[in-house]
Amino acid sequence: MQKKHYLGLTKMKLWHGMLLWTIQLILGLNWLLETWSNPSENYMRFYIALSMVLLAIIFFGLTLLGYTPNRYATKLLINDEDFWFKPMMLSEFIKIKWKDIRYLKVNHDKLQLQLANHNQLITYKTSGVFPKAAINDLREKAQTENIEFVG
């Protein structure tokens, strides 16, 4: 039995990001059109405006990718023996075995755990948000494995 949960952006973060990049795109296009009409005046303004437009388009797309489930999105995969956690969009999966965990805490956007053979807490902050279904699945599995769970 494997359960997969996407840890996407909240709608608030999505609309905040979309609004920010839309404003930058509009300002960049405005500045680009302004400098396009007088190209001999200042070439540097033209290149800055062009880079503003390109960056707005790139980050607009990255914001959408952070919200939609895709192969780059932050994820949590729960198995019987272990769970896999991908905290950031471009990071690698972290594999953690259930038998190695003593303590597990899930917050809005953080996963804290203490391994059975260490005393220190390991904290993973994610760019996404843990949905209630993911927290419930972690809670259920932690109870069956006799792991102290806070969340």
mmCIF file of the C-alpha atoms, coordinates in Angstrom:
data_MODEL
# 
_entry.id   MODEL 
# 
loop_
_atom_site.group_PDB 
_atom_site.id 
_atom_site.type_symbol 
_atom_site.label_atom_id 
_atom_site.label_alt_id 
_atom_site.label_comp_id 
_atom_site.label_asym_id 
_atom_site.label_entity_id 
_atom_site.label_seq_id 
_atom_site.pdbx_PDB_ins_code 
_atom_site.Cartn_x 
_atom_site.Cartn_y 
_atom_site.Cartn_z 
_atom_site.occupancy 
_atom_site.B_iso_or_equiv 
_atom_site.pdbx_formal_charge 
_atom_site.auth_seq_id 
_atom_site.auth_comp_id 
_atom_site.auth_asym_id 
_atom_site.auth_atom_id 
_atom_site.pdbx_PDB_model_num 
ATOM 1   C CA . MET A 1 1   ? 0.000  0.000  0.000   1.00 0.00 ? 1   MET A CA 1 
ATOM 2   C CA . GLN A 1 2   ? 1.489  3.305  -1.103  1.00 0.00 ? 2   GLN A CA 1 
ATOM 3   C CA . LYS A 1 3   ? -0.132 6.676  -0.629  1.00 0.00 ? 3   LYS A CA 1 
ATOM 4   C CA . LYS A 1 4   ? 0.990  9.777  -2.507  1.00 0.00 ? 4   LYS A CA 1 
ATOM 5   C CA . HIS A 1 5   ? 0.327  13.329 -1.353  1.00 0.00 ? 5   HIS A CA 1 
ATOM 6   C CA . TYR A 1 6   ? 1.293  16.508 -3.191  1.00 0.00 ? 6   TYR A CA 1 
ATOM 7   C CA . LEU A 1 7   ? 2.394  19.329 -0.918  1.00 0.00 ? 7   LEU A CA 1 
ATOM 8   C CA . GLY A 1 8   ? 1.434  22.229 -3.170  1.00 0.00 ? 8   GLY A CA 1 
ATOM 9   C CA . LEU A 1 9   ? 1.145  25.909 -2.501  1.00 0.00 ? 9   LEU A CA 1 
ATOM 10  C CA . THR A 1 10  ? -1.892 27.221 -0.728  1.00 0.00 ? 10  THR A CA 1 
ATOM 11  C CA . LYS A 1 11  ? -4.314 29.332 -2.733  1.00 0.00 ? 11  LYS A CA 1 
ATOM 12  C CA . MET A 1 12  ? -3.132 32.398 -0.815  1.00 0.00 ? 12  MET A CA 1 
ATOM 13  C CA . LYS A 1 13  ? 0.486  31.838 -1.848  1.00 0.00 ? 13  LYS A CA 1 
ATOM 14  C CA . LEU A 1 14  ? -0.639 31.074 -5.405  1.00 0.00 ? 14  LEU A CA 1 
ATOM 15  C CA . TRP A 1 15  ? -2.628 34.299 -5.803  1.00 0.00 ? 15  TRP A CA 1 
ATOM 16  C CA . HIS A 1 16  ? 0.080  36.321 -4.078  1.00 0.00 ? 16  HIS A CA 1 
ATOM 17  C CA . GLY A 1 17  ? 2.723  34.970 -6.471  1.00 0.00 ? 17  GLY A CA 1 
ATOM 18  C CA . MET A 1 18  ? 0.536  35.342 -9.538  1.00 0.00 ? 18  MET A CA 1 
ATOM 19  C CA . LEU A 1 19  ? -0.290 38.937 -8.637  1.00 0.00 ? 19  LEU A CA 1 
ATOM 20  C CA . LEU A 1 20  ? 3.368  39.798 -8.017  1.00 0.00 ? 20  LEU A CA 1 
ATOM 21  C CA . TRP A 1 21  ? 4.590  38.322 -11.321 1.00 0.00 ? 21  TRP A CA 1 
ATOM 22  C CA . THR A 1 22  ? 1.672  39.830 -13.261 1.00 0.00 ? 22  THR A CA 1 
ATOM 23  C CA . ILE A 1 23  ? 2.568  43.297 -11.966 1.00 0.00 ? 23  ILE A CA 1 
ATOM 24  C CA . GLN A 1 24  ? 6.217  42.738 -12.893 1.00 0.00 ? 24  GLN A CA 1 
ATOM 25  C CA . LEU A 1 25  ? 5.192  41.511 -16.346 1.00 0.00 ? 25  LEU A CA 1 
ATOM 26  C CA . ILE A 1 26  ? 2.996  44.573 -16.948 1.00 0.00 ? 26  ILE A CA 1 
ATOM 27  C CA . LEU A 1 27  ? 5.713  46.973 -15.756 1.00 0.00 ? 27  LEU A CA 1 
ATOM 28  C CA . GLY A 1 28  ? 8.343  45.170 -17.825 1.00 0.00 ? 28  GLY A CA 1 
ATOM 29  C CA . LEU A 1 29  ? 6.196  45.211 -20.966 1.00 0.00 ? 29  LEU A CA 1 
ATOM 30  C CA . ASN A 1 30  ? 5.391  48.892 -20.426 1.00 0.00 ? 30  ASN A CA 1 
ATOM 31  C CA . TRP A 1 31  ? 9.068  49.733 -20.008 1.00 0.00 ? 31  TRP A CA 1 
ATOM 32  C CA . LEU A 1 32  ? 9.986  47.537 -22.998 1.00 0.00 ? 32  LEU A CA 1 
ATOM 33  C CA . LEU A 1 33  ? 7.486  49.309 -25.264 1.00 0.00 ? 33  LEU A CA 1 
ATOM 34  C CA . GLU A 1 34  ? 8.690  52.680 -24.003 1.00 0.00 ? 34  GLU A CA 1 
ATOM 35  C CA . THR A 1 35  ? 12.329 51.908 -24.814 1.00 0.00 ? 35  THR A CA 1 
ATOM 36  C CA . TRP A 1 36  ? 11.393 50.182 -28.093 1.00 0.00 ? 36  TRP A CA 1 
ATOM 37  C CA . SER A 1 37  ? 10.049 53.461 -29.448 1.00 0.00 ? 37  SER A CA 1 
ATOM 38  C CA . ASN A 1 38  ? 13.408 55.187 -28.742 1.00 0.00 ? 38  ASN A CA 1 
ATOM 39  C CA . PRO A 1 39  ? 16.048 52.447 -29.060 1.00 0.00 ? 39  PRO A CA 1 
ATOM 40  C CA . SER A 1 40  ? 18.970 54.781 -29.728 1.00 0.00 ? 40  SER A CA 1 
ATOM 41  C CA . GLU A 1 41  ? 18.517 56.576 -26.403 1.00 0.00 ? 41  GLU A CA 1 
ATOM 42  C CA . ASN A 1 42  ? 19.598 53.870 -23.958 1.00 0.00 ? 42  ASN A CA 1 
ATOM 43  C CA . TYR A 1 43  ? 20.318 50.233 -24.784 1.00 0.00 ? 43  TYR A CA 1 
ATOM 44  C CA . MET A 1 44  ? 20.735 49.261 -21.141 1.00 0.00 ? 44  MET A CA 1 
ATOM 45  C CA . ARG A 1 45  ? 17.130 50.167 -20.319 1.00 0.00 ? 45  ARG A CA 1 
ATOM 46  C CA . PHE A 1 46  ? 15.997 47.932 -23.161 1.00 0.00 ? 46  PHE A CA 1 
ATOM 47  C CA . TYR A 1 47  ? 17.952 44.922 -21.835 1.00 0.00 ? 47  TYR A CA 1 
ATOM 48  C CA . ILE A 1 48  ? 16.740 45.494 -18.286 1.00 0.00 ? 48  ILE A CA 1 
ATOM 49  C CA . ALA A 1 49  ? 13.120 45.675 -19.481 1.00 0.00 ? 49  ALA A CA 1 
ATOM 50  C CA . LEU A 1 50  ? 13.594 42.534 -21.566 1.00 0.00 ? 50  LEU A CA 1 
ATOM 51  C CA . SER A 1 51  ? 15.051 40.663 -18.585 1.00 0.00 ? 51  SER A CA 1 
ATOM 52  C CA . MET A 1 52  ? 12.149 41.850 -16.383 1.00 0.00 ? 52  MET A CA 1 
ATOM 53  C CA . VAL A 1 53  ? 9.653  40.400 -18.862 1.00 0.00 ? 53  VAL A CA 1 
ATOM 54  C CA . LEU A 1 54  ? 11.530 37.107 -19.210 1.00 0.00 ? 54  LEU A CA 1 
ATOM 55  C CA . LEU A 1 55  ? 11.933 36.689 -15.447 1.00 0.00 ? 55  LEU A CA 1 
ATOM 56  C CA . ALA A 1 56  ? 8.251  37.465 -14.865 1.00 0.00 ? 56  ALA A CA 1 
ATOM 57  C CA . ILE A 1 57  ? 7.262  34.775 -17.376 1.00 0.00 ? 57  ILE A CA 1 
ATOM 58  C CA . ILE A 1 58  ? 9.651  32.212 -15.848 1.00 0.00 ? 58  ILE A CA 1 
ATOM 59  C CA . PHE A 1 59  ? 8.545  32.837 -12.262 1.00 0.00 ? 59  PHE A CA 1 
ATOM 60  C CA . PHE A 1 60  ? 4.887  32.957 -13.306 1.00 0.00 ? 60  PHE A CA 1 
ATOM 61  C CA . GLY A 1 61  ? 5.343  29.438 -14.693 1.00 0.00 ? 61  GLY A CA 1 
ATOM 62  C CA . LEU A 1 62  ? 7.236  28.253 -11.601 1.00 0.00 ? 62  LEU A CA 1 
ATOM 63  C CA . THR A 1 63  ? 4.441  29.537 -9.380  1.00 0.00 ? 63  THR A CA 1 
ATOM 64  C CA . LEU A 1 64  ? 1.931  27.522 -11.388 1.00 0.00 ? 64  LEU A CA 1 
ATOM 65  C CA . LEU A 1 65  ? 4.177  24.445 -11.195 1.00 0.00 ? 65  LEU A CA 1 
ATOM 66  C CA . GLY A 1 66  ? 4.336  24.824 -7.413  1.00 0.00 ? 66  GLY A CA 1 
ATOM 67  C CA . TYR A 1 67  ? 0.571  24.692 -7.197  1.00 0.00 ? 67  TYR A CA 1 
ATOM 68  C CA . THR A 1 68  ? -0.249 21.911 -9.633  1.00 0.00 ? 68  THR A CA 1 
ATOM 69  C CA . PRO A 1 69  ? 0.702  18.256 -9.084  1.00 0.00 ? 69  PRO A CA 1 
ATOM 70  C CA . ASN A 1 70  ? 3.561  17.403 -11.411 1.00 0.00 ? 70  ASN A CA 1 
ATOM 71  C CA . ARG A 1 71  ? 6.806  15.475 -11.314 1.00 0.00 ? 71  ARG A CA 1 
ATOM 72  C CA . TYR A 1 72  ? 8.704  18.457 -9.864  1.00 0.00 ? 72  TYR A CA 1 
ATOM 73  C CA . ALA A 1 73  ? 6.178  19.231 -7.115  1.00 0.00 ? 73  ALA A CA 1 
ATOM 74  C CA . THR A 1 74  ? 6.869  18.621 -3.447  1.00 0.00 ? 74  THR A CA 1 
ATOM 75  C CA . LYS A 1 75  ? 5.561  15.199 -2.441  1.00 0.00 ? 75  LYS A CA 1 
ATOM 76  C CA . LEU A 1 76  ? 5.122  12.726 0.350   1.00 0.00 ? 76  LEU A CA 1 
ATOM 77  C CA . LEU A 1 77  ? 4.988  8.990  -0.447  1.00 0.00 ? 77  LEU A CA 1 
ATOM 78  C CA . ILE A 1 78  ? 3.952  6.690  2.405   1.00 0.00 ? 78  ILE A CA 1 
ATOM 79  C CA . ASN A 1 79  ? 4.750  2.941  2.248   1.00 0.00 ? 79  ASN A CA 1 
ATOM 80  C CA . ASP A 1 80  ? 4.524  0.132  4.793   1.00 0.00 ? 80  ASP A CA 1 
ATOM 81  C CA . GLU A 1 81  ? 8.289  0.084  5.459   1.00 0.00 ? 81  GLU A CA 1 
ATOM 82  C CA . ASP A 1 82  ? 9.264  3.733  4.891   1.00 0.00 ? 82  ASP A CA 1 
ATOM 83  C CA . PHE A 1 83  ? 8.210  7.093  3.566   1.00 0.00 ? 83  PHE A CA 1 
ATOM 84  C CA . TRP A 1 84  ? 9.733  9.316  0.939   1.00 0.00 ? 84  TRP A CA 1 
ATOM 85  C CA . PHE A 1 85  ? 9.692  13.076 1.286   1.00 0.00 ? 85  PHE A CA 1 
ATOM 86  C CA . LYS A 1 86  ? 10.569 15.712 -1.306  1.00 0.00 ? 86  LYS A CA 1 
ATOM 87  C CA . PRO A 1 87  ? 10.637 19.081 0.515   1.00 0.00 ? 87  PRO A CA 1 
ATOM 88  C CA . MET A 1 88  ? 11.402 21.462 -2.380  1.00 0.00 ? 88  MET A CA 1 
ATOM 89  C CA . MET A 1 89  ? 10.585 21.523 -6.063  1.00 0.00 ? 89  MET A CA 1 
ATOM 90  C CA . LEU A 1 90  ? 14.103 20.771 -7.303  1.00 0.00 ? 90  LEU A CA 1 
ATOM 91  C CA . SER A 1 91  ? 15.348 18.694 -4.357  1.00 0.00 ? 91  SER A CA 1 
ATOM 92  C CA . GLU A 1 92  ? 15.859 14.940 -4.247  1.00 0.00 ? 92  GLU A CA 1 
ATOM 93  C CA . PHE A 1 93  ? 13.657 12.495 -2.354  1.00 0.00 ? 93  PHE A CA 1 
ATOM 94  C CA . ILE A 1 94  ? 14.601 11.760 1.268   1.00 0.00 ? 94  ILE A CA 1 
ATOM 95  C CA . LYS A 1 95  ? 13.927 8.159  2.302   1.00 0.00 ? 95  LYS A CA 1 
ATOM 96  C CA . ILE A 1 96  ? 13.159 7.533  5.980   1.00 0.00 ? 96  ILE A CA 1 
ATOM 97  C CA . LYS A 1 97  ? 12.417 4.086  7.400   1.00 0.00 ? 97  LYS A CA 1 
ATOM 98  C CA . TRP A 1 98  ? 9.598  3.830  9.948   1.00 0.00 ? 98  TRP A CA 1 
ATOM 99  C CA . LYS A 1 99  ? 11.654 1.602  12.248  1.00 0.00 ? 99  LYS A CA 1 
ATOM 100 C CA . ASP A 1 100 ? 14.340 4.324  12.536  1.00 0.00 ? 100 ASP A CA 1 
ATOM 101 C CA . ILE A 1 101 ? 11.950 7.028  13.835  1.00 0.00 ? 101 ILE A CA 1 
ATOM 102 C CA . ARG A 1 102 ? 11.254 7.732  17.506  1.00 0.00 ? 102 ARG A CA 1 
ATOM 103 C CA . TYR A 1 103 ? 9.337  11.028 17.238  1.00 0.00 ? 103 TYR A CA 1 
ATOM 104 C CA . LEU A 1 104 ? 7.464  12.685 14.361  1.00 0.00 ? 104 LEU A CA 1 
ATOM 105 C CA . LYS A 1 105 ? 5.898  16.144 14.246  1.00 0.00 ? 105 LYS A CA 1 
ATOM 106 C CA . VAL A 1 106 ? 4.102  17.632 11.272  1.00 0.00 ? 106 VAL A CA 1 
ATOM 107 C CA . ASN A 1 107 ? 3.356  21.321 11.126  1.00 0.00 ? 107 ASN A CA 1 
ATOM 108 C CA . HIS A 1 108 ? 1.783  23.476 8.422   1.00 0.00 ? 108 HIS A CA 1 
ATOM 109 C CA . ASP A 1 109 ? 4.930  23.441 6.285   1.00 0.00 ? 109 ASP A CA 1 
ATOM 110 C CA . LYS A 1 110 ? 7.490  21.567 8.434   1.00 0.00 ? 110 LYS A CA 1 
ATOM 111 C CA . LEU A 1 111 ? 8.312  17.959 9.151   1.00 0.00 ? 111 LEU A CA 1 
ATOM 112 C CA . GLN A 1 112 ? 10.307 17.302 12.310  1.00 0.00 ? 112 GLN A CA 1 
ATOM 113 C CA . LEU A 1 113 ? 11.602 13.917 13.297  1.00 0.00 ? 113 LEU A CA 1 
ATOM 114 C CA . GLN A 1 114 ? 13.937 12.319 15.759  1.00 0.00 ? 114 GLN A CA 1 
ATOM 115 C CA . LEU A 1 115 ? 15.720 9.155  14.771  1.00 0.00 ? 115 LEU A CA 1 
ATOM 116 C CA . ALA A 1 116 ? 15.837 6.244  17.203  1.00 0.00 ? 116 ALA A CA 1 
ATOM 117 C CA . ASN A 1 117 ? 19.634 6.306  17.457  1.00 0.00 ? 117 ASN A CA 1 
ATOM 118 C CA . HIS A 1 118 ? 20.047 10.127 17.760  1.00 0.00 ? 118 HIS A CA 1 
ATOM 119 C CA . ASN A 1 119 ? 18.863 12.737 20.233  1.00 0.00 ? 119 ASN A CA 1 
ATOM 120 C CA . GLN A 1 120 ? 18.705 15.706 17.882  1.00 0.00 ? 120 GLN A CA 1 
ATOM 121 C CA . LEU A 1 121 ? 15.610 16.771 15.978  1.00 0.00 ? 121 LEU A CA 1 
ATOM 122 C CA . ILE A 1 122 ? 15.835 16.935 12.201  1.00 0.00 ? 122 ILE A CA 1 
ATOM 123 C CA . THR A 1 123 ? 13.639 19.590 10.612  1.00 0.00 ? 123 THR A CA 1 
ATOM 124 C CA . TYR A 1 124 ? 12.627 19.708 6.971   1.00 0.00 ? 124 TYR A CA 1 
ATOM 125 C CA . LYS A 1 125 ? 10.891 22.878 5.798   1.00 0.00 ? 125 LYS A CA 1 
ATOM 126 C CA . THR A 1 126 ? 8.891  22.489 2.633   1.00 0.00 ? 126 THR A CA 1 
ATOM 127 C CA . SER A 1 127 ? 7.898  25.025 0.021   1.00 0.00 ? 127 SER A CA 1 
ATOM 128 C CA . GLY A 1 128 ? 4.431  23.468 0.016   1.00 0.00 ? 128 GLY A CA 1 
ATOM 129 C CA . VAL A 1 129 ? 1.798  22.759 2.646   1.00 0.00 ? 129 VAL A CA 1 
ATOM 130 C CA . PHE A 1 130 ? 0.873  19.418 4.218   1.00 0.00 ? 130 PHE A CA 1 
ATOM 131 C CA . PRO A 1 131 ? -2.774 18.644 3.441   1.00 0.00 ? 131 PRO A CA 1 
ATOM 132 C CA . LYS A 1 132 ? -4.952 17.185 6.210   1.00 0.00 ? 132 LYS A CA 1 
ATOM 133 C CA . ALA A 1 133 ? -5.100 13.825 4.416   1.00 0.00 ? 133 ALA A CA 1 
ATOM 134 C CA . ALA A 1 134 ? -1.285 13.563 4.480   1.00 0.00 ? 134 ALA A CA 1 
ATOM 135 C CA . ILE A 1 135 ? -1.160 14.426 8.185   1.00 0.00 ? 135 ILE A CA 1 
ATOM 136 C CA . ASN A 1 136 ? -3.863 11.849 8.930   1.00 0.00 ? 136 ASN A CA 1 
ATOM 137 C CA . ASP A 1 137 ? -2.033 9.152  6.962   1.00 0.00 ? 137 ASP A CA 1 
ATOM 138 C CA . LEU A 1 138 ? 1.210  9.933  8.795   1.00 0.00 ? 138 LEU A CA 1 
ATOM 139 C CA . ARG A 1 139 ? -0.640 9.843  12.123  1.00 0.00 ? 139 ARG A CA 1 
ATOM 140 C CA . GLU A 1 140 ? -2.218 6.451  11.365  1.00 0.00 ? 140 GLU A CA 1 
ATOM 141 C CA . LYS A 1 141 ? 1.070  4.917  10.264  1.00 0.00 ? 141 LYS A CA 1 
ATOM 142 C CA . ALA A 1 142 ? 2.910  6.375  13.268  1.00 0.00 ? 142 ALA A CA 1 
ATOM 143 C CA . GLN A 1 143 ? 0.346  4.803  15.609  1.00 0.00 ? 143 GLN A CA 1 
ATOM 144 C CA . THR A 1 144 ? 0.765  1.381  14.024  1.00 0.00 ? 144 THR A CA 1 
ATOM 145 C CA . GLU A 1 145 ? 4.566  1.704  14.299  1.00 0.00 ? 145 GLU A CA 1 
ATOM 146 C CA . ASN A 1 146 ? 4.427  3.001  17.925  1.00 0.00 ? 146 ASN A CA 1 
ATOM 147 C CA . ILE A 1 147 ? 5.975  6.357  17.026  1.00 0.00 ? 147 ILE A CA 1 
ATOM 148 C CA . GLU A 1 148 ? 5.193  9.439  19.074  1.00 0.00 ? 148 GLU A CA 1 
ATOM 149 C CA . PHE A 1 149 ? 3.287  11.769 16.730  1.00 0.00 ? 149 PHE A CA 1 
ATOM 150 C CA . VAL A 1 150 ? 2.471  15.456 17.139  1.00 0.00 ? 150 VAL A CA 1 
ATOM 151 C CA . GLY A 1 151 ? 0.523  17.267 14.476  1.00 0.00 ? 151 GLY A CA 1 
# 
